[in-house]
Amino acid sequence: MSLADYANFSNYAVASATVVLALSWLAYLAEWGFAREVAPRKELVGAGAPLAPVETNEERSEVAGSIGTSLAGLSWLILLAGVVTRGLAAERVPWGNMYEFACAAILVALTAYLVLVRVWGINWLGPIVTGVGVVVLGLSMLVYVPAGPLVPALHSYWLVIHVAGAMISGAAFLVGAGASALYLIKSRAERLTPEDERAGYLWKLPPSVAIDRIAYRVHAFAFPIWTFAALIAGPIWAQYAWGRYWGWDPKEVWAFVTWVIYAGYLHARVTAGWKGKAAAIIALIGFATFVFNFVGVNIFVPGLHSYAK
């Protein structure tokens, strides 16, 4: 295959992965929608006949959830092919601009999600992870650029290290943010909903304390990786590219802001009175700054990282 063939294949693969991921998101939404009843229902088969089980909303919910996870896996496979062929077309690592970073970052996020589905059974985060993936992949077409060589500042192996670390930590931040949001919803419902009214998908989720524990674990995993990517590998790369380790470029400033907020989150976890709700809110603020650093700074704030568009 020629470089143009690889590029065309990559474009079709990314578009196809986006469609499949959208179907996965719809399946997860159907899982939530079907789970209106927790207890199975029965109905009469005929006059005088014994009660026979029928397909309940709960069973439909489980089927829809399984379809959603299967489609997420299929989307991951197609997107992997798209990212790999993008790299072959460009003859370099496929994350040299905003479009490529978006595709590769969602690939890493799906990888983290599917692995944690097997390890911790976090299928309940499916609608959030797939929904974000669809939005990011869809919007990435607005900043699409043809495959080509890197600008001189990116010709360094520190690009691979710095951006790979940012993608891995970002994937964990996404999972942690989703878990933190669901923790806030579930913990409030546990306080306000009487036992006999607890029906629906929300009550198929783990207890809020378990959700909170997962949020903490993924953030604790992501924070040192983000520290290395943003505050160690990034400055080393900056020294190579621009002759200084730190220059308070907008991208650098917001990376540091994100680091400070997540450091505050981890500190809040061990501080009396700041666990639970307060810590979850801090985590969501941290994720918002991470997203702004990726989208807002790249598009709206001029700086030395403008080539990343």
RAZI-V667656 format. One record per pair of residues at least 24 apart in sequence whose C-alpha atoms are under 8 Angstrom apart, sorted by the first residue. I is the first residue (numbers start at 1). J is the second residue. D is the distance in whole Angstrom. If there is no record, write none. Layout:
BEGIN
i | j | d
I | J | D
I | J | D
END
This chain:
BEGIN
i | j | d
2 | 89 | 8
3 | 88 | 7
3 | 89 | 5
3 | 90 | 7
4 | 89 | 7
5 | 89 | 8
6 | 85 | 5
6 | 86 | 7
6 | 88 | 7
6 | 89 | 5
7 | 85 | 7
7 | 86 | 6
7 | 88 | 8
7 | 89 | 5
7 | 90 | 8
7 | 146 | 8
7 | 147 | 7
9 | 82 | 7
9 | 85 | 7
10 | 81 | 7
10 | 82 | 4
10 | 83 | 7
10 | 84 | 8
10 | 85 | 5
10 | 86 | 5
11 | 82 | 7
11 | 86 | 8
12 | 82 | 8
13 | 78 | 6
13 | 79 | 6
13 | 81 | 7
13 | 82 | 5
14 | 78 | 7
14 | 79 | 6
14 | 82 | 5
14 | 83 | 8
14 | 103 | 8
14 | 137 | 8
16 | 75 | 8
16 | 78 | 7
17 | 74 | 8
17 | 75 | 5
17 | 76 | 7
17 | 78 | 5
17 | 79 | 5
18 | 75 | 7
18 | 133 | 8
18 | 134 | 6
18 | 137 | 6
18 | 138 | 7
19 | 134 | 8
20 | 71 | 6
20 | 72 | 7
20 | 74 | 7
20 | 75 | 5
21 | 71 | 7
21 | 72 | 6
21 | 75 | 6
21 | 130 | 6
21 | 133 | 7
21 | 134 | 6
22 | 130 | 7
22 | 131 | 7
22 | 134 | 6
23 | 68 | 7
23 | 71 | 7
24 | 67 | 7
24 | 68 | 4
24 | 69 | 7
24 | 70 | 8
24 | 71 | 5
24 | 72 | 6
24 | 130 | 7
25 | 68 | 7
25 | 126 | 7
25 | 127 | 5
25 | 130 | 5
25 | 131 | 6
26 | 68 | 8
26 | 127 | 8
27 | 64 | 5
27 | 65 | 6
27 | 67 | 6
27 | 68 | 5
28 | 64 | 6
28 | 65 | 5
28 | 68 | 5
28 | 126 | 6
28 | 127 | 5
29 | 127 | 6
30 | 61 | 7
30 | 64 | 6
30 | 65 | 8
31 | 60 | 7
31 | 61 | 4
31 | 62 | 7
31 | 63 | 8
31 | 64 | 5
31 | 65 | 5
32 | 61 | 7
32 | 200 | 8
32 | 201 | 5
33 | 61 | 7
33 | 201 | 8
34 | 58 | 6
34 | 60 | 6
34 | 61 | 5
35 | 60 | 8
35 | 61 | 6
35 | 200 | 5
35 | 201 | 5
36 | 199 | 7
36 | 200 | 4
36 | 201 | 7
37 | 199 | 6
37 | 200 | 5
38 | 199 | 6
38 | 200 | 6
38 | 201 | 8
65 | 123 | 8
68 | 126 | 8
69 | 114 | 8
69 | 123 | 7
69 | 126 | 7
72 | 110 | 7
72 | 114 | 8
72 | 130 | 7
73 | 110 | 8
73 | 114 | 7
76 | 107 | 6
76 | 110 | 6
76 | 111 | 7
79 | 103 | 8
79 | 107 | 6
80 | 107 | 7
86 | 147 | 7
89 | 147 | 6
89 | 148 | 8
90 | 147 | 5
90 | 148 | 5
90 | 149 | 6
91 | 148 | 8
91 | 149 | 8
92 | 149 | 8
93 | 160 | 7
95 | 163 | 8
96 | 150 | 6
96 | 154 | 7
96 | 308 | 7
97 | 307 | 7
97 | 308 | 4
97 | 309 | 6
98 | 140 | 8
98 | 143 | 7
98 | 144 | 8
98 | 298 | 8
98 | 308 | 5
98 | 309 | 5
99 | 140 | 5
99 | 141 | 7
99 | 143 | 6
99 | 144 | 5
99 | 145 | 7
99 | 309 | 7
102 | 136 | 7
102 | 137 | 7
102 | 140 | 6
103 | 137 | 6
103 | 140 | 8
104 | 167 | 8
105 | 167 | 5
105 | 168 | 8
105 | 170 | 8
105 | 171 | 7
106 | 133 | 6
106 | 136 | 8
106 | 137 | 8
106 | 171 | 8
108 | 167 | 7
108 | 168 | 6
108 | 171 | 6
109 | 167 | 8
109 | 168 | 8
109 | 170 | 8
109 | 171 | 4
109 | 172 | 7
109 | 174 | 7
109 | 175 | 8
110 | 171 | 8
112 | 171 | 7
112 | 172 | 7
113 | 175 | 7
124 | 205 | 7
125 | 175 | 8
125 | 178 | 7
125 | 179 | 7
128 | 178 | 6
129 | 174 | 7
129 | 175 | 7
129 | 178 | 8
143 | 309 | 7
151 | 307 | 8
153 | 241 | 5
153 | 242 | 8
154 | 241 | 7
156 | 237 | 7
156 | 240 | 8
158 | 233 | 7
158 | 234 | 8
158 | 236 | 8
158 | 237 | 6
159 | 237 | 7
161 | 229 | 7
161 | 233 | 7
162 | 228 | 8
162 | 229 | 5
162 | 230 | 7
162 | 233 | 5
162 | 234 | 6
162 | 237 | 8
163 | 229 | 7
164 | 229 | 8
165 | 225 | 6
165 | 226 | 6
165 | 228 | 7
165 | 229 | 5
166 | 225 | 8
166 | 226 | 6
166 | 229 | 6
166 | 230 | 7
168 | 222 | 7
168 | 225 | 8
169 | 221 | 8
169 | 222 | 5
169 | 223 | 7
169 | 225 | 6
169 | 226 | 6
170 | 222 | 8
170 | 226 | 8
170 | 290 | 8
172 | 218 | 6
172 | 219 | 7
172 | 221 | 8
172 | 222 | 6
173 | 218 | 7
173 | 219 | 6
173 | 222 | 7
173 | 287 | 6
174 | 287 | 7
175 | 215 | 7
175 | 218 | 7
176 | 214 | 7
176 | 215 | 5
176 | 216 | 7
176 | 218 | 6
176 | 219 | 6
176 | 283 | 8
177 | 215 | 7
177 | 280 | 8
177 | 283 | 6
177 | 284 | 5
177 | 287 | 6
179 | 211 | 6
179 | 212 | 7
179 | 214 | 7
179 | 215 | 5
180 | 211 | 7
180 | 212 | 7
180 | 215 | 6
180 | 280 | 5
180 | 281 | 8
180 | 283 | 7
180 | 284 | 7
181 | 280 | 7
181 | 284 | 7
182 | 211 | 8
183 | 208 | 5
183 | 209 | 8
183 | 211 | 6
183 | 212 | 6
183 | 280 | 8
184 | 208 | 8
184 | 277 | 6
184 | 280 | 7
212 | 276 | 7
212 | 280 | 8
216 | 266 | 8
219 | 262 | 8
219 | 266 | 8
220 | 266 | 7
223 | 259 | 8
223 | 262 | 7
223 | 263 | 8
226 | 259 | 7
227 | 259 | 7
230 | 255 | 6
230 | 256 | 7
231 | 256 | 8
249 | 303 | 6
249 | 304 | 7
250 | 297 | 7
250 | 301 | 7
250 | 302 | 8
250 | 303 | 6
251 | 293 | 6
251 | 297 | 6
251 | 298 | 8
251 | 303 | 8
251 | 305 | 7
254 | 289 | 7
254 | 290 | 8
254 | 293 | 6
255 | 290 | 7
255 | 293 | 7
257 | 289 | 7
258 | 286 | 6
258 | 287 | 8
258 | 289 | 6
258 | 290 | 6
259 | 286 | 8
261 | 285 | 8
261 | 286 | 5
262 | 286 | 6
END
